[in-house]
């Protein structure tokens, strides 16, 4: 795997390799403690981060490699062109992990980089998050093609990546958003596993997994009107009751408790939100090992 830009670009074999490695890493982490010894990675983050940054930096360290965190002073597109930064960093590091707003910026960087490039989030996609989420679901529920996932909320970058992830793994995905907030991903007409609707109760009916995310993504703060638009899409105890009794609750965090999810649900016995967050470490280590840098 040269880069990880979008799950759309991955084969099912590449996804299975990441999942298999994550299984082994979680069981025997010390086996991989020198796997990337002598390698180095640059982290360029234009958006705030807790789980993504810490799991990547910790994972790089635990694999025996070095992480270099670069803040905004490198001046993407301001101090010097993206293509120049990409070509310079390629001569210093083995991989570059980028968390930014514009997906096009990431594509421009990858075009000129000879170092591996990992998408740690753009406004369009969040592949590392969703690969980890699907692995978590398989860990808990078994074969993905037998699992019914309900996503309730905004048709955002996480939702987009979920669509591609479920298309690849054949998981059943039902997406409920307010009208006008649906994901803008083209779904093949012959596909029967993915449905987009505007009724959250219909979406979660008999679901094995309910997944939600914030109603307002980073960069869209101040959109107070979203609270009114999304008010019927809150993952509450009432909504969860439409799903299977053993339905698991997921949220990629950070959560705005009392908005997209209630405190009762996120702290409830069916919630696996913090296991979901922990699993980012194992899957991202698997992604790093899967890169063509050895």
Phi, psi and omega in degrees: 000115182286309181225165167236097180258316179208149176299334178304328184278348185272146171276162177295331177294320178293321177295316179297324178296317178297315180297317181296317177297318180299319176303313184291320180297319181294323181282321186226067185300326184292338178299334185252012190293342178237018188298323181245031179303131180089354179268158180221150182226137173263136176247121179242109185240116176262354179238151177301152182202139170246292185296313185295313182293311185293320180293322177290312181297316179295317180298318178299314179298315183291342176268002177089009181257181183240135176252135177241113182271123182249121180271186190296347184295345177291342169067061176306124176065002181247298180288322175202159184296151179303319183295330177287317178299317180299316183287329177288310181299328179299337180272353182250323190234165180270336180207155179231127182250118189240131175236110189212181180275298187282123176293329180296324177300317179297317179297319179297318179297313182297328181299324185256354183272134170264348171281155177296146180236130178242130175278107178266011174135131165229178177294344182263322188215157175220070188295323181297319178300311188285325174300317178295320180295316180294323176295321177297317179297316180295323178299323184269325190242351180092207187307126188295327182292350178258004186256138176256117181251132174246122175255126183237120178143217185278141176280068190259200183296321177295316179299317178301315180291326175300319179301310181294322179296318180286328174298320181288318187264355179069021175289151178275124183231126173242127185247126177242119177225159170297153178302131181095353181242020179291154175295148182258052180248134179282122180254128181308137185300328182280354182287132181247354185274342186239126179229142178244130184215177180243012182244106182295328180294319177295321182295319185272355182302122179061026180285148172272333182223134167245126184237135174220169180214172181300152178282336181236113182282165177302133183099349180244013180305149181098353179277070182296337180295338180295329180300321179285318182297322186262004190301331180275003183249021177285134175278096182247173177300321179301315181291319181300330181296343177281342182273180176295151181302329181261020178299136180261146184255131180231148176207132184283349177064152001289149181259141170262086184300134183094351174253267184288341179212144179275157178297323180301319183284315183292335178262002184284171185292339180270355182283131174239027186302319185276333169294320177303316179294318179301320184293345174303322182299312185291319182289322180290328172296320178295321177297314180300317180293330182283348180291149179279066182236358182276000000 
